[in-house]
Amino acid sequence: MTLTDEIGLLLDELGVGEYRLDGSAGGNLFATSLPLAPDVALAIALYGDGADALGGLPEDDVRVQLRIRGTKDNPAPGEALAQAAYDALNGLMYRALPGGTWLQMAVCQGGAPAYIGRDENGRHEWTVNVRLVLERPTTARPGF
């Protein structure tokens, strides 16, 4: 299971939306990019800018961007989804993600979801940037 999948399933568990691990139609939380539908949706993507790993320690500082889209006529549904994701993740600590990765801490950056304008179809969009501190042991970096 990928880290993106783990975050999608976590958001599902926290009641933010529905993530379908098999990618089938029907959910509103997606890995990496937003599909054309539904209008109100959220994509989860990893991005750089985290701290370097600490040698042999199994701790990673990971950055995730949530891109949230709403409707064309009313920004409220998209903003509400963005705020729900922010509220669910900001300050979350000490729990196993659905694939077994240990979450030390999640901190949302910027104090609130950031409005980024409209997509090519005129739908309102926001981003939520999240810093995750994760324990991810490997052969080269055994657990504590």
Beta strands, then each sheet from edge to edge (+ up, - down):
strand 1: 29-31
strand 2: 41-47
strand 3: 59-69
strand 4: 93-96
strand 5: 102-118
strand 6: 124-135
sheet 1: 1+ 2+ 3- 6+ 5- 4+
end
